[in-house]
């Protein structure tokens, strides 16, 4: 049973703390979200947020020389980090007995991470290897980054998580120290605790480890407002590793704050189109194109409500012949038009939303994932409760009429369409785009 008890406190240095105890089980999850992502990077400093994630993940000065991860693993836990458009998160899960150790490690790197010319060189090389493995030598490696580059116009909304190679090569220790001072202060962070702990004890431990950290002013995130696209935009990407060709499509999502009912209807629409055996795009004409891989989702990384800025509903389809892209688009357009005209079958709607909600509830049963998701929505929207409410909002709160309206909005909107073809089958000169590592 997942308990919905949430407790908030804010320390004098500005750190926001979210306590979500669950007496069932014997493990804890800890996550720290900082309000900095690749949208926040200064002009000419692309890739800095992701590089900094690598630098800080190594641990603070007090954890030297062993570092962060070996200590967590020795205690029977795991930890990782990732950078997104608006936030960078560091998270871990471990036996409940390790809670104080986890808090101490997080406070240590919030106070003073170990940044040196050597670690800077090492982590820059690690990122270059990630790009080689996840982008240069991976089929369709430009997905999903190519979609915002095609559909959006503001520079901060088209950046990828890795950055330009020339920018990465120019970073030095003083620049990283300034970036830390401007974005990694307690007032720009949310600390989330989940799992098997006593709230009173947890508050005492949090205050003991974090209260003495000095407050620091944070640089405000840039305005990410993006006008709606005024036309459909298309691009062909030559891919030396692509086997069968592929087509990807991106639509602008409604605003997650001011248009949340419409946002949730688009979330359900994406599930109806491409998720599960009964997905609408796996039937009829689309099946005849021999689509070997199909995915439809909300959010650039497939996670809904993980950014406050412009976001996308995406489709990715690998097809088996040269005309398959137009067949997929025709089937997509026809399915959307039919949904806009007539409401979806109530039985299919119920089955789809129930399956989606069940998956979301299973994910919340893991303390590490729960800490990440609660802290994410708290950091972005001030609504950790949204994570707990989302399964039921999707299961019972979206009507067939709302889904029809969402389909009509996609029919009338301007989208991005990108074709992946084997290298040599398309003009040269397309922009370099990269995909963030799966674990970051």
Secondary structure in CASP SS format (residue, H / E / C, confidence):
PFRMAT SS
TARGET T0000
AUTHOR 0000-0000-0000
METHOD secondary structure of the structure
MODEL  1
X C 1.00
X C 1.00
X C 1.00
X C 1.00
X C 1.00
X C 1.00
X E 1.00
X E 1.00
X E 1.00
X E 1.00
X C 1.00
X C 1.00
X C 1.00
X C 1.00
X C 1.00
X E 1.00
X E 1.00
X E 1.00
X E 1.00
X E 1.00
X E 1.00
X C 1.00
X C 1.00
X C 1.00
X C 1.00
X C 1.00
X E 1.00
X E 1.00
X E 1.00
X E 1.00
X E 1.00
X E 1.00
X E 1.00
X E 1.00
X C 1.00
X C 1.00
X C 1.00
X C 1.00
X C 1.00
X C 1.00
X C 1.00
X C 1.00
X C 1.00
X C 1.00
X C 1.00
X C 1.00
X C 1.00
X H 1.00
X H 1.00
X H 1.00
X H 1.00
X H 1.00
X H 1.00
X H 1.00
X H 1.00
X H 1.00
X H 1.00
X C 1.00
X C 1.00
X E 1.00
X H 1.00
X H 1.00
X H 1.00
X C 1.00
X C 1.00
X C 1.00
X C 1.00
X H 1.00
X H 1.00
X H 1.00
X H 1.00
X H 1.00
X H 1.00
X H 1.00
X C 1.00
X C 1.00
X C 1.00
X E 1.00
X E 1.00
X E 1.00
X E 1.00
X E 1.00
X E 1.00
X C 1.00
X C 1.00
X C 1.00
X C 1.00
X E 1.00
X E 1.00
X E 1.00
X E 1.00
X E 1.00
X E 1.00
X E 1.00
X E 1.00
X H 1.00
X H 1.00
X H 1.00
X H 1.00
X H 1.00
X H 1.00
X H 1.00
X H 1.00
X H 1.00
X H 1.00
X H 1.00
X H 1.00
X H 1.00
X H 1.00
X H 1.00
X H 1.00
X C 1.00
X E 1.00
X C 1.00
X C 1.00
X C 1.00
X H 1.00
X H 1.00
X H 1.00
X H 1.00
X H 1.00
X H 1.00
X H 1.00
X H 1.00
X H 1.00
X H 1.00
X H 1.00
X H 1.00
X H 1.00
X H 1.00
X H 1.00
X H 1.00
X H 1.00
X H 1.00
X H 1.00
X H 1.00
X C 1.00
X C 1.00
X C 1.00
X C 1.00
X C 1.00
X C 1.00
X C 1.00
X C 1.00
X H 1.00
X H 1.00
X H 1.00
X H 1.00
X H 1.00
X H 1.00
X H 1.00
X C 1.00
X C 1.00
X C 1.00
X H 1.00
X H 1.00
X H 1.00
X H 1.00
X C 1.00
X C 1.00
X C 1.00
X C 1.00
X C 1.00
X C 1.00
X H 1.00
X H 1.00
X H 1.00
X H 1.00
X H 1.00
X H 1.00
X C 1.00
X C 1.00
X H 1.00
X H 1.00
X H 1.00
X H 1.00
X H 1.00
X H 1.00
X H 1.00
X H 1.00
X H 1.00
X H 1.00
X H 1.00
X C 1.00
X C 1.00
X H 1.00
X H 1.00
X H 1.00
X E 1.00
X E 1.00
X E 1.00
X E 1.00
X E 1.00
X E 1.00
X E 1.00
X C 1.00
X C 1.00
X C 1.00
X H 1.00
X H 1.00
X H 1.00
X H 1.00
X H 1.00
X H 1.00
X H 1.00
X H 1.00
X H 1.00
X H 1.00
X H 1.00
X H 1.00
X C 1.00
X C 1.00
X C 1.00
X C 1.00
X C 1.00
X C 1.00
X C 1.00
X C 1.00
X C 1.00
X C 1.00
X C 1.00
X C 1.00
X C 1.00
X C 1.00
X C 1.00
X C 1.00
X C 1.00
X C 1.00
X C 1.00
X C 1.00
X C 1.00
X C 1.00
X E 1.00
X E 1.00
X E 1.00
X E 1.00
X E 1.00
X E 1.00
X E 1.00
X C 1.00
X C 1.00
X C 1.00
X C 1.00
X C 1.00
X C 1.00
X E 1.00
X E 1.00
X E 1.00
X E 1.00
X E 1.00
X E 1.00
X E 1.00
X C 1.00
X C 1.00
X C 1.00
X C 1.00
X C 1.00
X C 1.00
X C 1.00
X H 1.00
X H 1.00
X H 1.00
X H 1.00
X H 1.00
X H 1.00
X H 1.00
X H 1.00
X H 1.00
X H 1.00
X H 1.00
X H 1.00
X H 1.00
X H 1.00
X H 1.00
X C 1.00
X C 1.00
X C 1.00
X C 1.00
X C 1.00
X H 1.00
X H 1.00
X H 1.00
X C 1.00
X H 1.00
X H 1.00
X H 1.00
X H 1.00
X H 1.00
X C 1.00
X C 1.00
X C 1.00
X C 1.00
X E 1.00
X E 1.00
X E 1.00
X E 1.00
X E 1.00
X E 1.00
X C 1.00
X C 1.00
X C 1.00
X C 1.00
X C 1.00
X C 1.00
X C 1.00
X C 1.00
X C 1.00
X C 1.00
X C 1.00
X C 1.00
X C 1.00
X E 1.00
X E 1.00
X E 1.00
X E 1.00
X E 1.00
X E 1.00
X E 1.00
X C 1.00
X C 1.00
X C 1.00
X C 1.00
X C 1.00
X H 1.00
X H 1.00
X H 1.00
X H 1.00
X H 1.00
X H 1.00
X H 1.00
X H 1.00
X H 1.00
X H 1.00
X H 1.00
X H 1.00
X H 1.00
X H 1.00
X H 1.00
X H 1.00
X H 1.00
X H 1.00
X C 1.00
X C 1.00
X C 1.00
X C 1.00
X H 1.00
X H 1.00
X H 1.00
X H 1.00
X H 1.00
X H 1.00
X H 1.00
X H 1.00
X H 1.00
X H 1.00
X H 1.00
X H 1.00
X H 1.00
X H 1.00
X H 1.00
X H 1.00
X H 1.00
X H 1.00
X H 1.00
X C 1.00
X C 1.00
X H 1.00
X H 1.00
X H 1.00
X H 1.00
X H 1.00
X H 1.00
X H 1.00
X H 1.00
X H 1.00
X H 1.00
X H 1.00
X H 1.00
X H 1.00
X H 1.00
X H 1.00
X C 1.00
X C 1.00
X C 1.00
X H 1.00
X H 1.00
X H 1.00
X H 1.00
X H 1.00
X H 1.00
X H 1.00
X H 1.00
X H 1.00
X H 1.00
X H 1.00
X H 1.00
X H 1.00
X C 1.00
X C 1.00
X H 1.00
X H 1.00
X H 1.00
X H 1.00
X H 1.00
X H 1.00
X H 1.00
X H 1.00
X H 1.00
X H 1.00
X H 1.00
X H 1.00
X H 1.00
X C 1.00
X C 1.00
X C 1.00
X E 1.00
X E 1.00
X E 1.00
X E 1.00
X E 1.00
X E 1.00
X E 1.00
X C 1.00
X C 1.00
X C 1.00
X C 1.00
X C 1.00
X C 1.00
X C 1.00
X C 1.00
X C 1.00
X C 1.00
X C 1.00
X C 1.00
X C 1.00
X C 1.00
X C 1.00
X C 1.00
X C 1.00
X C 1.00
END
